[in-house]
Amino acid sequence: MTRRHRITGLLGAIALAAGALAAAGTAHARPAQDPPPAEFGTDWHDPLTAAPPVGTPPTRSCRVTLAAAQFRDFTPYRGAYAPPAGCGTGRWAKVVLRLDGKVKGRQYDRLGHVSVGGVEILRTSTPQPSPDGITWSVEKDVTRYRDTLARPQPVEMLIGNVVDATYTGVIDVTVTLTFHAAEGRFTAPDTPDRVLPLTSPSVTTPRNTERLLAEVYATGSGGGCEEYWYLTTPAGAPYSCTADGGPHREVRITVDGRLAGIAAPFPTVWTGGWSNPFLWYVTPGPRAFDVRPVLYDLTPYAALLNDGRPHRVEVTVAGVPAGSSGWSTPTNLLLWQDEGRAVVTGALTRHEEEAPTGRSHWTPATQGVPHRVDTEGAHRLTVAGHLDTSHGRVATTVTRSVRHTSVHRWTDGENSDALDAVWSDEESVTHGPVTTRTARTYTMDGETTLGAGDRLRTVISLGDRADTATLRGGRTVAAGRLDDRYTGDATYTANVPRDQRHAVGTTSVRHRLYGSEAPGGCYDRTVETAQGTVTADRRHC
């Protein structure tokens, strides 16, 4: 998935090669206390992130191997899963997925997934290897898939890969599930009663559904322009990737053709992104290894879906040029059922949509001033409904608004290419007496330049922030904050063999988490690197 940027010419030919991630990997190169080398060598520290590992209770645990495979092509691994016998029969306190991988040689970053019973439980991408080899790992809390994991299921895993005389890296991975029993005060959390993979638009849900969520693992990927959708320009602008409406994208879900949810896609930067893998060798960008799904609350539509007939639930990405590919949107429906009713009735009572706005304006370059595209887009949706459950009438109102602004500047020939962008996605869900408010903000500020001697430099910062608050009766009863920030600056000589690149690069990542999701209520860790070595690893809480 490395970007084949026009400013690098032969860059693609020289092989520059989504829960919580465990801060895994041990140093292959130098211990952290040694001075960093003057430039990148043939090996570097194994990939790691600053995010916390998944917290687990001190109860009985059982481990199951879900998949073990070596990926050389696009042949999926297929196997069988059976739940463990020694840690309960489906009501677990925690279930943790762990992927352990290793690869060496030369390889691009690759996108992969793990599915159990047709339900996607992990979407991931891979780091790019050193000639001497790297190892890495990913952890994810998958407790919410209890319904799927409670019985034997087929397993499918795929990390599509190409191995030949040039791209030599075979991706070797093992995926395990560790089940932690619900014992004593460590009880099983509230998880969906049913998890339905959306394998076709037509779906029939249980008639006593009283809560309904949809999760969409939306990714723009595959090596084409939609992998870098945030850099596309409107038709007519002299840029290598164009889209009629410019770079504004929106992930939408409909029920029987009616808009039911909107969301801003996360601008994931894969480990070959921005034409500069030296930025990501040790510290990947936010969510690159653990692609978190977009989550929609569709409970206002539950009464409609509870009629026992099939309905159409569809996911689209607005803004993608007609006929273009590049987006993947695997979707799961998460359902809670009313044990006291065979059929739950109700109504959709409100559907208010403010017409989506958006425009991209191209200003042609003039003497000494680069081309410029200014983009803005916004959309707002409110839906509401009620259900008559065995414990009374419960009303749900969901309001969501998304907004995107960006400025893209580039020179003729794209020897300089820069983007400054902000995406906001604000949501309020009132379910009975409880309101949950979430304000998400994603930022990207980067520039790639190709200078004298074909020295390519990328300076970039990325941000992933979310503030949440839970209110009951108008009073805040819980709050949390995620703030994951990445900065990097890397330079190398393009269009030369690997041993002649003379690459240098520094990165810094800081992951902060506050509230009930953080260990002890506070987690704050910073990891800094230089030339592939870890120069600082600080914990602040």
N, C-alpha and C positions, 0 to 999 in steps of 0.2 A: 504493500500500500504506500510505498515511498512516492512522494510527489515528483512527477516528471516535469519539472519546472522548465519553461523555455529558456530561462536565463542560464541554465547549466548545460544545455546542449546534450552531451552524452551522459549526463548524470545517471539516467536510468540504467545505463549499460555497465556502470562500474560497481554495481551491487553495494549500495549504501546500507545495505543489508542484502465494572461496572458493577448492600451489604457493606463490608470493609475488607481492605487488603491487609494481609499480615506483613509486617516489616521484616521480610525474609531475605535470605541470601547471605553468604559469607564472603569475605574478601578473597578474590583470586589473585589480585595484584599486590598492592602494598598495604601494610597496616595503616590505619587512619592517622596514627601519630607521626608517620614519616612525612617529609615534605613531598608535595605532589611532583610528578615528573614534569619536564619542560613541555612535553606534548603527549598526545595519546600514543600508546604502544600497541602491542598485539593482544593485550588483555586488559580487563578493567574489573572493578568491583561488580559483583552480581547485582542485578536490578533490585531496588527496594523502594518503598514509599514511606512517608511519615505517618500514615494512617494507623490507628490502633488495631491490634488483632481482635477477633471476635471474642467477647467475654463469654465464659462458660461457667456453669455451676459445679460445685465439688461433689457431684453425685456419680453413681455408676455410669460408665461410658462403654460403648461398643463401636467398633470401627468396621466399616464395610468398604471394600474396593469397588468403586463404581465403573471405572474404566482404566485400562492400561494399554497404551498404543504408541506406535511410532508413525508419524505422518510424513509421507513422502509425496503424496499426490492428493487428489480430491476424493479418495475412497474413504467413506465414513467407517468408524469403529462401531460395531454392533455387538451388544452383549445382553446379559440378563441380570436383573437386580432382585434381591429378596431382602426384606427387612430383617434386622438382627433379632435374635430370640431372647437375648439377655437383658434388655433395657426397656421393657414395657411393650405394649402392643399398639402403639400409635400415638399415645398422649405423652410426647417427650417435652422436657423442659427446654431443650435447645438441640438443634441439628446444624452441624457446621460442615460445609463443603470445603475441601482443600484440594487445589491443583498444584502439583509439583512438576516442574518442567526443566528440561535441559536441552541445549542445542549448541553446536559449535560450527565454525567455518564461516560461510557467507550465505546470508539469507535475508529476504525482505521480512517486514512485519506481516503477520497473517492474522486473519479474523477467525474465531472459532466459537463453538457453542456446545453445550451439554444438555440433552433432553432425556427425561425419564417419563415413560408412558405418553410420549408426545408433548409433554409439558417442558418448555425451555426453562431451566433453572440457573443457567449461567451463560452469559455472553461475554467473550473475552477477546483480547488480542495479545500478540506475543512480542517480546523484546527482540531486538536485532542482536545477533551473537558476535562475540569476538572470535578470532581465529583459534584461540586456545579453548574457548568454550565458556558458557555461563550456565548458572542454574537460577531459578526463580520460583516463587510460589504465590498463590492467591488464596485468600480465605473469604468465605461468604456465609452469612447466616441464611439458611434455607428452611428454617422452622415453619414458615408459612405454607410450605408445600407438604404439610403433614398428610393431607388426604391422598396425595399421589404416592408418598413414601411408605404408607401404611400397608401396602400390598405388593406382591411381585409385579414387576414391570419390565418391558423391554427398554434398553438403554441405547442411545445413539450419541456419538460424539464426532465432531469434524473440525479439524483445523486444516483448511485447504492449503496445500503447499506444492511447490515445484522444486524438484531436485534434479540437477543435471550437472554438466561439467563446470558450469559457472556458479550456480546456486547450490551449495553443497550441504547446507544445514538441514539435517533430519530432526524434526521436532519430536522429542521423546517426553511423554507426559503420563502421569498417574493421577487419577482423581479418586478421592476417598470421601466418605461421609462418616462423621463421628456423631453418634447419638448419645445424648445425656439424659438419663432417666429423670422423670418427675418424682421427687422424693422429698418428704418433709415440707419445709417452707418453699422449696423450689418446685413450684407447680407448673403445669403446662400452660402456656399463654393462650389467649384467644386467637385461634387460627381458622381459616375458611373451612367450612364443612365439605365443600367441593371445589376442585380446581379443574377448569375445562379449557384445554387448548383450543384456540380458534383456528382449526385446520381448514375451515371453509367459512364463507360469510354466513351460512345458515347455521343457527344454533337454537336448541331447545333447552331451556333451563328448568330446574325443579320448580313446581308450582307454589312452593312455600318459601321461596327466597325472600328474605327480609333485609338483606344488605348485599350490594353488588359492586365490586370494583373490577376494573380492567387494568392490566399492566402491559405496556408495549415496549419491547426492546428495540427502539428505533435507532438505526445507525445508517449514516451515509457512508458508503465504503465501496470497495471493489476496484479501485485504481482509476476510475473516471472522474469527471468534474464534480459529481455529487459528493465525492469524498472531501472536497474542499468547497462545499456549497456556499460557505460564508465569504468566499472570494470571488464568486461569479459576478459578472457584470451584465447590464442589460444589452440586448441585441444591438449591434451597431458599434459598440465600443471596441477598440482594437486590443482585445485581451484574449488569452488562450482558452479561457472558459467563460462562456456566455450563457445566460438564461433570460428569456424574454422579460421577466419581471424583476431580474436582479437576484440578490442573495437572500431575500426574506423567505423563510420556511416556517411552516406551522404543522404540527402533527395533530390530525383531527380524527375523531371517532364518531361514527353515526350509528343510529339505531333505526332500521327501516327507512333509511334515507334522510333522517332528520338529525341535524347536528346535535351531538350529546356531550362532546367534550373537546377542548382545545388545549394545546400546550406548546411551549417553545422547546425545540430540540436542543439537547446539550451539544455545544461545539467541540466534540472530542477531537483531540490531536493525537494521532497514532504515533508510534515510535519511529517512523520515517518521515514525520510531518515537517512541513515548511522547508523541505529540501535539505534538512540538516539533522541526521540521526545522532550526531555527537551531542545534541541537546538532551537526548532521551536514553542514552545507553544505560545510565545508572538510575536516574530518577524519571520515570515516565510522567506524562501530564495527567491531570486529574481524570479519573474514571477510565483510563486507557486499558487497564487490565481487568476491571470489573465494571462492565457497562450497566449502569443502573437503569431500570425501566421507567418510562413515564407512567404515572399512576393517575387514573381517572376514577372518580366516584360516580357510578351510574345508578345509584339507589333510586333516584327519582323515576327511573324507567322500569323498576322492578315490577310494578303493577301491570304494565303493558306486557312484559315478558312472561308473567306468571299465568298467561291464558292457556298454556299447554301446547301452543302451536309454534312452529319454527319461525324465527325472526332473523333479519339480516343485521349483523353487526360487522361494520367495515372500518378499516383504518386507511387513511390516505395522508400523503405529505403535500400540503399546498405549496405552490411555488416551483415545483419540479417541472421542467419543460416537458411538454406533451411528447410521449414516446420515449422519454429518457428512463434509463434504469439507474441503479446505484443505491437505492434505499431498501433496507430490510426492516420489516415491522412484525416479527413474531409476537403473538398476543395470547395472554392467558386471562380467563375470567375467574375471579375469586368470589365465591358465593357463601353466604351464611344463611342457614335455614331455620325456620321457626319450628321447634320441636312440638309445639302445642297446636299447630294448625296444618292440615293437609293442603290447604289452599289459602294463600294470603292475597287479599284483594286491596285495591286502592286506586289512585289516579295520579296522572301527571297533571299538575295544576298550573304550571308556569313555564314558559319558554320565551325568553327575551334575548335577542341577539342584536348587538350593535354591529352594523355592517363593517366588515374588515376594511381597514385603510392601509395603504401602502404605496410607496413610490420609490423608484431609483432614478436619480438624475445624474447623467454623465456630463461632466465639463471637460472638453478636449484640452489637451496639453497646449501650452504656449511656451515661448522662449524662456527656459529656466524654470518653468512650473509644470509639474507632472499632470498626467490625467487624474481625474478625480470622479468618484461615484459616491454620492450621498444617498443613503437609504434609510427609510423609516417605515415602520409597519406596526399596526396595533389591531387588537380584536378583543371583544368582551362578550361573555355568554353567561346567562343566569338560567338555571333550570331548577324546578322544585316539584315535589310530589309528596304524597302521604301513603302509608300502608296501615291497614287495620290488622294488627298482629294479635297474638294471644295475650300480650301484655299491654294492649291498648293501641290507640292511634299514634303513629310515629311519623313526624314530618321531617323531610330532608330538603335543604336548599343548598345548591352549589353555585358559587359565583367564581368565575376565573377570567383573568385578563392577562394578555400577553402584549409585550412591546419590544421592538428591536430598533436600534439606531446604529449606524455604522458609517465610517468614512474610509474609503479605499483609495489609495494613491499609488500610481505606478508610472514608470517611464516607458517610452518606446523601446521595444525589445525586452521589457520586463527586467532590466538590469537592477532596478530598484522596485520593490513591491512591498507595500505597507498597508496594514489594516488596524483600525481602532474601532472596537465594537462592544456594545452592551446589549444583553438580552435580559428582560425581566419577565417573570411568570408568577403572578400573585393569585392565591386561591383562598377562598373561605368556604368551609363546609359546616353547616349547622345540621346536626342529627339529633333530634329530640332536644334536650336541654343543653347539649354540649356543642360548642363551636370551636373548630380548629382552623387557625389561620397560618398560612405558609407563604412567605415571600422569598422567592428564589431570584438570584442575580448571577449571571454568567458574564465574564469579561474576557476580552482578548485584545492585546495591544502588541503588535509585532511588526518587524521589518526585516526583509532579506535583501542584501545588496551583493552584487558581483563587481568586485573592484579590480585593481591592477594585479596582473599575474594570476588572473582567475581565482583570486581569493574570495570565497563566498562566506559572508558573515550573516548570521541571524541573531537578532536580539528580540526576545519575546517575554511577555508576562501573561499568565492565565489566572482566572479566578473562578471559584465555585463556592457560592455562599447561599445559605438558606437559614432564615429565621422562622421559628415556629412558636405558636402560643396556643394553649388550650384554655378555653373559658367555660365556666359553668355559672349560669345565672349572671353573666356579665362580669364575673370576677376571674382573674387569671389563676389557674390552678397548676399550670405547668408551662415551661418555656424551654427552648433550646436553640442552639446556634451551631451551624457548621460553617467554617471558613477555611477553605483549602486553596492555597496560593502557590504558584510556581513562577520562577523567573529564571531565564537562561540567556547565555551569550556564548556563541560558539563560532569558530572560524576554521576553514580548511581550504586547501587548494582543490578545485574541481577539475574534472576531466583528466585525471592522472591516475596511475595505479595506486592501490590502497596504501602501499608503503611510502608513497611520495606526497601524501596529503598534508603532513605537518599540522595536524589538527590540534587546536586548543579549545577549551571550553569550561565555563563555570556554570553551576546551577545552584538554586536554593529553593527548597520546598518547605512550607510551614503549614501544618495541619492542626487546626484548633477545633475542638468540639466541647460544647458546654450543655449541661442539662442531663436528663435521665439516660440519654444514649451514651454518655461519656463515662468511662471508668472513674468512680468517685465523684462524678458530677463535673469534672474538668480534665481535659486532655489537651496538651499543647506540645508539639514536637517539631523541631527544625532539623533538616538534613541539608548539608552543603557539600558540593563536590567540586573538584578541579582536575581536569585531564583524566577523568575516569576513576579517581580515588575519592573516598569520603574524607573531607577535611574537618567536618564538624557534625555532631549528632547530639543535640541538646533537647532536654525535656524541661518544660517550664512549670508544670503543675506538680 
